[in-house]
Amino acid sequence: MSGGSAALYTFVGYILAVFVLAWLANRQLKERSFLSEYFLGSRSLGVWAFALTFAATGASGGSFTGFPSKIYSHGWVLALWIGSYMVVPICMMGLIGKRLNQVGRIAGSITVPDVLRDRFQSPAFGLLATALIVFFMAFSLVAQCKAGSLILKTLLDGVDLFHQTALSLGGTVGGSRYFAGVDPEYLLCLLVFGLVVVVYTAYGGFHAVVWTDVMQGLVMVVGVVVMLPLALSQVGG
């Protein structure tokens, strides 16, 4: 099996696994309270699932494209900057995580803006929190979509089906001024990446997101266990 075919089969297998997890999560929506299950997973996540989904979320596009390029350009001293990111989740979970969970359970809140609105009895405060989350998350999502598309484009490089589909897409949208100068391969990866994320998230809800992150976390753990001895042997050689 060629490297390109292996990459394509791996990607397709991963997408199928994601959709299966979304389907299983969607089945639970019919058996439980919709709001609580869809947005909170019925508050039934275990510690290991939470840990793996937190790790997989933290290992975002910055871990694969942003931070490596910064370290390559400016040296390993930037690893200290990256290491400081550990302070934020530790402080957040240790100082306000448990209290936020308690207030949310008492008030029956679904989202963080709901907690703030109910805690301070201020609908305006809740709307402000929602606006701030949407505003700042927009920048993060743009970066994640770009990073995911670039990684996917690199992964599928050399796959004939991918290149042919990209050429067809380029011929279809090439005349539009909105896509002028846009690499059709990058555009194809962006469309596939965005569509997959929107579909499995909207269809499966919070449980689908968590189960997908758990799968990714397990893959990363296995990858580290397998690749670390090989990397150490290369360093030793």
LOKOLNU-506694 format. One line per field, with one value per residue (C-alpha): chain; x, y, z; residue number from 0. Coordinates in Angstrom, 2 decimals. Layout:
# LOKOLNU-506694
zadren: (A,...)
u: (X,...)
v: (Y,...)
w: (Z,...)
semar: (NUM,...)
# end
This chain:
# LOKOLNU-506694
zadren: (A,A,A,A,A,A,A,A,A,A,A,A,A,A,A,A,A,A,A,A,A,A,A,A,A,A,A,A,A,A,A,A,A,A,A,A,A,A,A,A,A,A,A,A,A,A,A,A,A,A,A,A,A,A,A,A,A,A,A,A,A,A,A,A,A,A,A,A,A,A,A,A,A,A,A,A,A,A,A,A,A,A,A,A,A,A,A,A,A,A,A,A,A,A,A,A,A,A,A,A,A,A,A,A,A,A,A,A,A,A,A,A,A,A,A,A,A,A,A,A,A,A,A,A,A,A,A,A,A,A,A,A,A,A,A,A,A,A,A,A,A,A,A,A,A,A,A,A,A,A,A,A,A,A,A,A,A,A,A,A,A,A,A,A,A,A,A,A,A,A,A,A,A,A,A,A,A,A,A,A,A,A,A,A,A,A,A,A,A,A,A,A,A,A,A,A,A,A,A,A,A,A,A,A,A,A,A,A,A,A,A,A,A,A,A,A,A,A,A,A,A,A,A,A,A,A,A,A,A,A,A,A,A,A,A,A,A)
u: (0.00,1.44,1.83,-0.88,-3.39,-2.64,-3.22,-6.53,-7.77,-6.72,-8.58,-11.73,-11.62,-11.29,-14.24,-16.39,-15.46,-16.43,-19.82,-20.45,-19.75,-22.09,-24.81,-24.44,-24.57,-27.67,-29.47,-29.03,-30.76,-34.00,-33.72,-32.87,-33.65,-32.61,-31.05,-29.13,-27.93,-27.17,-25.23,-23.90,-23.91,-26.34,-23.39,-22.41,-18.84,-16.21,-12.84,-10.91,-13.21,-12.93,-9.13,-8.78,-11.18,-9.38,-6.02,-7.33,-8.86,-5.61,-3.68,-5.23,-3.93,-1.37,0.23,0.76,1.40,1.71,4.03,6.39,6.91,7.54,10.10,11.74,12.00,12.95,14.42,13.47,13.14,9.55,8.83,8.72,5.95,4.06,4.63,2.96,-0.29,-0.47,-1.03,-4.36,-6.26,-4.79,-5.86,-9.21,-10.14,-8.67,-10.03,-13.35,-14.18,-15.84,-17.66,-18.91,-20.22,-22.02,-23.69,-24.68,-26.30,-28.20,-29.49,-30.08,-27.91,-26.78,-24.02,-21.51,-23.49,-26.53,-24.56,-23.48,-26.97,-28.60,-25.89,-26.04,-29.70,-28.77,-29.90,-27.65,-24.63,-25.53,-25.83,-22.48,-20.82,-22.32,-21.11,-17.59,-17.43,-18.63,-16.20,-13.08,-13.98,-14.36,-10.62,-9.80,-12.11,-10.64,-7.16,-8.30,-9.99,-6.92,-4.58,-6.81,-7.05,-3.27,-2.63,-5.23,-3.72,-0.28,-1.68,-3.41,-0.55,0.18,-3.35,-4.62,-8.30,-7.64,-5.79,-8.43,-11.27,-9.41,-8.92,-12.64,-13.49,-11.05,-12.70,-16.12,-15.34,-12.39,-14.51,-15.78,-14.01,-14.48,-12.17,-9.70,-6.16,-7.29,-5.52,-8.25,-6.61,-6.69,-10.30,-11.34,-9.72,-11.38,-14.82,-14.36,-12.93,-15.69,-18.50,-17.37,-17.00,-20.38,-22.23,-20.95,-21.16,-24.68,-25.96,-24.40,-24.12,-21.74,-21.34,-20.22,-17.60,-16.32,-16.22,-14.38,-11.88,-11.43,-10.70,-8.19,-6.62,-6.17,-4.64,-2.20,-1.26,-0.65,1.30,3.55,4.13,5.04,7.02,8.96,11.28,11.92,12.74,15.06,16.83,17.39,18.81,21.05,22.22)
v: (0.00,3.38,6.19,8.24,5.39,4.65,8.30,8.35,5.11,6.34,9.61,7.91,5.43,8.25,10.13,7.00,6.46,10.07,9.66,6.38,8.11,10.94,8.42,6.67,10.02,11.03,7.88,9.02,12.31,10.38,8.66,11.62,15.29,17.00,20.18,18.45,15.65,17.72,20.49,18.78,15.05,14.73,15.63,11.96,12.19,10.32,11.65,9.82,11.01,14.55,14.32,12.94,15.44,18.28,17.02,16.54,20.02,21.50,19.70,21.98,23.41,25.41,22.20,20.93,24.07,27.19,26.22,24.00,26.77,29.31,27.05,26.33,30.06,31.38,28.43,26.20,29.13,29.45,26.09,28.01,30.17,27.08,25.46,28.44,27.33,24.62,27.29,28.40,25.07,24.16,27.47,27.44,23.92,24.26,27.67,28.12,24.84,23.08,26.21,26.90,23.36,23.68,26.96,25.53,22.47,24.52,27.00,24.34,26.34,24.92,27.30,29.56,32.70,31.04,30.61,34.27,35.48,33.42,34.08,37.87,38.06,40.08,39.10,41.86,40.24,36.93,38.55,40.30,37.01,35.35,38.16,37.98,34.19,34.40,37.24,35.60,32.07,33.31,34.02,30.62,28.78,30.56,29.47,25.88,25.61,26.93,24.63,21.60,22.33,22.72,19.49,17.65,19.02,17.79,14.39,13.85,15.14,12.54,11.07,11.19,11.29,14.29,16.22,15.45,16.53,19.74,20.50,19.99,22.28,24.88,24.79,25.23,28.21,29.60,32.24,33.68,36.78,35.53,32.57,34.29,33.23,30.57,27.22,24.71,21.94,24.11,25.13,21.48,20.56,23.54,22.50,18.87,19.84,22.35,20.10,17.11,19.18,20.89,17.65,15.46,18.28,19.37,15.80,14.20,17.09,17.24,13.49,13.18,15.86,14.21,10.70,12.00,13.76,10.56,8.67,11.32,11.27,7.50,7.78,10.40,8.26,5.22,7.38,8.68,5.18,3.87,6.82,7.85,4.79,5.30,8.98,8.17,5.54,8.09,10.55,7.89,6.82)
w: (0.00,-0.99,1.51,-0.20,-0.15,3.49,4.38,2.50,4.11,7.54,7.06,5.78,8.67,11.15,9.65,9.79,13.43,14.22,12.55,14.39,17.70,16.70,15.84,19.21,21.00,19.07,20.22,23.82,23.00,22.53,25.90,28.14,28.64,25.41,26.83,29.59,27.31,24.22,25.95,29.09,28.42,31.35,33.61,33.49,32.21,34.18,35.26,32.53,29.78,31.08,31.28,27.76,26.22,28.01,26.70,23.16,23.19,24.43,21.67,19.08,15.84,17.78,19.00,15.46,13.42,15.57,18.43,16.36,13.83,16.59,18.27,14.93,14.22,17.67,19.57,22.48,24.87,23.62,25.23,28.52,27.09,25.98,29.39,31.05,29.40,32.05,34.70,33.21,33.34,36.74,38.26,36.48,37.57,41.04,41.94,40.14,38.39,41.33,42.47,38.95,38.73,42.07,41.11,37.73,39.31,41.86,39.28,36.62,34.22,30.89,29.79,31.52,30.54,32.15,35.38,35.38,34.53,37.29,39.88,39.50,38.48,35.40,31.89,30.52,32.18,30.56,27.14,27.63,28.55,25.46,23.20,24.64,24.20,20.59,19.82,21.21,20.10,16.52,16.34,17.83,15.42,12.40,13.51,14.16,10.77,9.00,10.91,10.35,6.64,6.26,8.16,6.07,2.86,3.93,4.90,1.56,-0.58,-3.23,-3.28,-6.88,-5.89,-3.65,-6.37,-9.00,-6.71,-5.87,-9.56,-10.19,-7.28,-8.56,-11.97,-10.38,-8.13,-10.07,-11.76,-8.47,-7.19,-3.62,-4.25,-6.52,-5.64,-3.15,-3.42,-4.47,-2.42,0.69,-0.07,-0.44,2.87,4.54,3.27,4.32,7.71,8.45,7.23,9.29,12.45,12.05,11.24,14.06,16.61,15.68,15.31,18.37,20.82,23.75,24.12,20.50,21.07,24.24,22.77,19.72,21.96,23.98,20.78,19.75,23.21,23.07,19.59,20.88,23.88,21.68,19.24,22.01,23.38,19.93,18.61,21.71,21.73,17.99,18.55,21.46,19.39,16.63,19.13,20.59,17.14)
semar: (0,1,2,3,4,5,6,7,8,9,10,11,12,13,14,15,16,17,18,19,20,21,22,23,24,25,26,27,28,29,30,31,32,33,34,35,36,37,38,39,40,41,42,43,44,45,46,47,48,49,50,51,52,53,54,55,56,57,58,59,60,61,62,63,64,65,66,67,68,69,70,71,72,73,74,75,76,77,78,79,80,81,82,83,84,85,86,87,88,89,90,91,92,93,94,95,96,97,98,99,100,101,102,103,104,105,106,107,108,109,110,111,112,113,114,115,116,117,118,119,120,121,122,123,124,125,126,127,128,129,130,131,132,133,134,135,136,137,138,139,140,141,142,143,144,145,146,147,148,149,150,151,152,153,154,155,156,157,158,159,160,161,162,163,164,165,166,167,168,169,170,171,172,173,174,175,176,177,178,179,180,181,182,183,184,185,186,187,188,189,190,191,192,193,194,195,196,197,198,199,200,201,202,203,204,205,206,207,208,209,210,211,212,213,214,215,216,217,218,219,220,221,222,223,224,225,226,227,228,229,230,231,232,233,234,235,236)
# end
